[in-house]
């Protein structure tokens, strides 16, 4: 099966599953309506009607409809690919094999894709119907105006006679049943002129009512509602590209991830997650200065994330700017006192500055948070060793060996700690074990301290 069909199919499987879940939720939330009650009466009776719920639902439906269209396009592309003829030389073995392979793919995939296509078509119909219902609640006369407009043109071309009034009314109501539940039409009996006025009354009444509703809904509010809807759709698209970018990062496809993140930020330039992810890609590819600019941009949007300051600290550390790194690790700990990695990195910097007491304090914090974080025992043991606290150092190395008995360096360090604590026999045994495991420094220490 060619890679293009596979990639489109995988996209459809994930997208169709997401859409089906959303559509299922839509079905559960639907309420039955009494179609004999007019839309206008319903709005008048619901005194505490909250339009914000319908606005939110409408934005979700628009996003679902757009996603559905994208999925339908994907299905069509897959079907076109499966149904396309095999290009090759006649009577060629390779072409014959391709034809056989294509036939198997068609047998396997065509029924499923056709089922998906039918399901998507039905889903679109349901969404459009629900969307129309919501629009009728929000601004019913706009919908009526759209449906009545063709009637006005048709009525203008009618040759109206006195005895045809009832036929005109009957035809109009049959073509536009919404009028029965929408605007009450008042008969104007009389001659041609009266009947002509009645023909226009439908549109004129709708226009008047629409004007009154618009007066109740300020232009600024309508514009804000439209902007919220547009922003929501853009944000959904932006997060779609972000999800694909994160998958590319997992596969170490950094160039592709960068392109996808660019598309995400084009749609939503203040998407914090996309900005941070793009900076992470820069850091992974060694562009630490560029990464810092991205992290700084993200910090202007949200400066309450400990992980952001940790990443800034790591970028500075890779640029050999230990002071700036130390400060940002401290800020991360200030936001999240349980941030183990920030403690570990800050302790490592302190050890490099020969501030072993500070390093021990940070390692103590790590072990208090997680007693099974065994790397902290080894590093705290080295700090104790440098402080000549040989007993504590030896205890930490013993704890580390419980978790990882294959690390030759720990036997070497514990040997030095025991020798420093005048436990020559145990110390020399540890140095001998480290030397046997191939630790070069242990061989030298064994010769110097144990005459072996």
N, C-alpha and C positions, 0 to 999 in steps of 0.2 A: 504494500500500500504506500503510495507516494507520500512524502513528508507534508506536502501542502494540505492534502485531505486530512491527514492525522491532526495537524495543528488546528485546522478549522473545526474538526469534529470535537477535539478536546475543549476548544473555546465554547462550542455550542453546548456540550454536556454541562460545563460549569455554569454558563449563563442561563441555560434553560432551567437548570435546577434552582438557581436563584430566583428566576422569574416565576417559576411554578409556586415556590414558597410564598412569594409576595402576592401572587394571584389568589392562592388559597386563603391568605389572610384577608384579601379583599372580599372573597365570597362569604367568609364568616361574619364580616361586618355589615353586609347588606341588610336593609330592612325593607319589608314589603310596604307598598303604598296603595292608597285608595285612589284609583284613577278617576273616580266620579267627583272628587273634590277638586276644585280649581286650584292652580298654582298660586293665583293671587290671594285666594281665601286662606290657603295654607300659610303664606307669609304673614298675613294679617293676624292669624290666630297664634303663631309662635312669637310671642312677645319677647321672650328671652333667647331667641335664636342667635347663636354665636357663629358668625361667618368665618372666623379665623380657622375653625376646624375644617370647614369646606375648602378654604384657601389652601391649607396644608395638604389636605387630601388631593386636591386638584394638582398641586405641584408633584406629588408622588405619582399620580396617574400619568402625568406628562412624561416623567422620567421613565416609568415602566413602559409607556408606549414607545418612547425613543429606543429603549433597550430592546424591546420586542422587534422593532424595525431592523435594528442591527443584527439580531439573531436571524431574522428572516433573510436578510441579505447574505449572511453566512451560509445558511442552508441552501440558498439558491446557488451560491458559488460552489458549494460541495456537489450539488446535483449536476451543475454544468461540467464540473471537472470529471465526475464519474461517467457522464454521458458523452463526453468529447471523444472523438475517434482517435485511435492509436496511429501515430505518425511513424512510418518506417517503410523500408523497401519491401516490395511484394516478394513472396516466397522466401523471406528471410527468417531464419530460425529465431533470432532475437525478437523480431516483430511478432512472430507467432506466440512466443512466450509472454510477451507483453499483452497480447490480446487475451490469452488465457487468464493472466493475472487480473486484467481489467474486468473480465466476466465474473471472476470470483468476488472481486470487490463490489461489483454491482449487485450480485446476489446477496451479499452480506449486508451492505449498507443502504441500498435504495429503499427497502421497505421501512427501515427506521427513519431515514431522512424525510421520506414522504409523510410518515406519521407525525414527525416533529413539525413539518411545514403546516399540516392541517391543524395541529394543536395551536400553533402560533397564530394562525389566521383566526381561529375561534377566540383565542385570548384577546386579540386586537379588537374584535367585534364587541366583546364584553366590556373592555376598557373604554372604548368610544361611547358605548351606551351609558356607562356609569358617569363618564365625564360630562355627557350632555345633561344628565339628571342634576349633577352638581351645578353646572352653569345655569340651569333653569332656576335653581334655588337662589344662586348669587345674583343673577341679573336676568330674570326670565324674559323680559321684553326685548332684550338684545337678540335672543334666540328666535322669538316670534317675528321680530323685524326681518331677520334673515330669511325666514320661511315664507313670510307674507309678501316680500318684495316682488317675487315673480307674479304673484296674484294681481298686484296693482297694474303691471304691464298688460297682463291678460285682460283685465277688466276694462282698461282704456280702449281696447280694440273690439270690445263687444258692442253689438248694436242692441241697445237696451230698449225694450218695449214695456208698456205698462203691465202686461200680463205675464212678463218673464221674471218678475222680482223673486218669486218663491224658488224658481229653478236656479237663479244665480246664487241665492243664499244656500240652497241645498248643495250645489256643486262645490261652493267654497268650503262649506263645513266638511264635506266628504274628503276634499283634498288636504284640508288643514284641520284635522280633528283637535289639535291643541287649542284652537280658538274656543272650543266648547268649554274647556276648563281654564282658559286664560282670560280673555277680555270679553266682557258681556257686550253683545252687539244689540243695539237698539234699532228696531225697525222704524223706518221713516216712510210710511205709506204715502201714496200720492202719485204724481205724474212722473214723467221721465226725469225731470230735474231732481226730484226727491230721491228717486232710485239711484241716480248717478252719485248723489251725495252719499248715499248709503254705501255704495261700492268703495268710495274713498274713506269711509269712516273707519274701516279696519286699520289702515295704515296710519291715518291721522291720530286715532286714539292711541295706537302703539307708540307713535312718535312723542305724543304729549306725556304719556306715562314714563317713557324712557327718559325724557328730559327731567321729569320730577325725581326719578330715582337717581339720576346723575347729580342733581342738585344736592341730594342727601349724601352722596358719596363724593367728597372733594377730589379734584384732579390729582392733588399730591398723594392722597391715599391710594388711588388707582395706580399711579406710577410706581409707588413703593411696592405694591402687591405684585406688579408685573416684574419689577426688578428682583424681588425675592424669588419668584418662580424661575427666572432666568439664571440667577445665582445658584439655585439648588441643582438645576440640571448641569451647569458647568462644574459644580463641586462633585457630582456623581461621576461625571466623565473624568475629572482630574484624579479622583481616587481609583478609578479603573486603571488608568495608566500607571499610577503609583504602585498598585498591587502587582502589575506585570513587571515593573522595574525591580521591586523587591525580589521577585522570583528570579530575575536575571542576575541580581547580585548574589543570590544563593548559588547560582551556577557559575559565578565568577565571570559573567559576561558584562564587564563594566562599561564597554562602549555602548552596547545596546541599552543598558540600564540608564546611562546618561541621556541618551536620545529620548527614552520614554519619560524620564523625569522632566526633560525640557518641555515636552508636550503637556505634561501635567501642570507645570507652572505657567504655561501660556494660558491655560484655562482658568487657573486660580493661583495668582502670583503670591498670595499670602498663606499658602498651604504649608503649615509648619512641618508636617511630616515629610513632605516632598523636598523641602529645602534642606532639612537635616539629612535625609537619605542621599541627596546629591552631594552634600559635603562629605558624607561617609565614603561615597565612591571616590571622591578626590583624595581622601586620606588613604584609602586602600591602594590607589595607584601612585602614591608617593607625592601628590601635590598638596603638601601640608599647608602652605601659605594660602592657596586657593580655598582649601577646606576651612581654614580659620575665617575667611571672609564669609563663607556660607553659614558657619556657626554664628557669627556675629549678626548676620541678617535674621537668623532664626531667633536669636536672643531678644531682638527688638520686638518680636511678636509674642514670645513667651519666655520669660526669664525665671520661671519657677521650677524648671526641670533639672534635677540633679544630674541626670545622664548627659545633658547638654554640656555642663561644665566639666564633667569627666572627659568627654570627647575633646573639648577644647584643651584640657590639660594634657591629654595624650598627644595631640598635634604639636603643642609646644615642646613636649618631651622629645618627640622625634626631630624637632628643629634644634635640639640641644639647649633649649631655654628652660632650665630647670626651675628658676625662680618663678616664672610665669606659670609653669606646670604645677608647682607646689601650691600657688595661690588658688588656682582653679580647682585642684583636688580638695582644698580646704573649703571652697564655696560649695562644692558638691556635698561634702560631709555636713556642712551647715544646713543644707536643705533636707538631706536624708542621712540621719545619724546611723543608719543600718547599711550604708553603702560600703560593702566589704572591699571591692576593687579599688575604690578611692583611698581607703586606709592603707591598702597594700602598696599602692604606687607612692603615696606620700611617705610611708615608712622607708621605702627603698631610696627615695631622694635624701631623706634624713641620714640614712646609713652612708650614702655617698659623701655627705657633708661631715661625716664622723660624729654626727649627733645621735649616738646610739640610744641614749635615754629616751629621746623623742620617738625613735623607731620602735623601741620596746613598748611604749605606751600605745602606739597605733596597732602593733601586733596583738597586744592585750585586748584591745577593742574588737579586733577581728575574731579572736578565739571566744570572747564573751558572746558575740553574735552567733557564731557557728563553731562549735567545738570540733566538728569534723573537717574543718578547713585546714588540712594537715600541712599545707605549704607554709602556713604561718609559724608552725612549730620549728621547722628547719631554719627559717630566716630569723626568728626570735632567738633561736639557739646560737646562731652566728653572732647576733648582736650581743648576747650575754657573754659569749666567748671573747669578743673584743673588749668588753667591760671587765674581763677577768672574773666573771661570776661563773666559775667552772661547774659548780654543782647544778645550778639552774640550766646551764647550757647542756650538760649531759642528760638531764631529765627531758629536755625538749627534743634532743636528737633521738632518744629512746622512743618517745611518743611518735615521732615521724616514722621510725623504722617499722612500727606496727602497721602503718598504712602502706609503706613502700620499702620493703626490705631489699630491693634491687639497686638502690642508689648508693654507689661506692663512696661518694663524697661525704655522706652522712656518717659512715663508719670512720672515715678519716677525721672529721671534725669531732666526733665523740671520743675518738682515741686521743686527740690533742687535749680535749677538756679533762679527760680522766688523768692523763699524764700531768696536766697542770694542777690537778687536785691531789697529786701524789699517789694516785691509784695506778701504779706502774704496770702491774700484771694485766689488769683489764684494759688499760690504755694500749699496751703493746699488742694485745690480742685483736683489738679493733683496727689498729694500724696494719697488722698483718692481714686481716680480712680484706681491708681496702686495697692493699697491695696485690693480693691474690686476684682481686676483681679488676686489676689493671689500672688503678689510680696511681699516677706517676709521682705526685707529691707525697703520697703515703709511703712509697718505697724509700724516698729520701728521709722522711721523718722516722721511719722504722730503723734505719741505719744510725741516725743521729741520737735517738732516744733509747733504743733498746739493744744496740750493738748486734743487730741481726742483719 
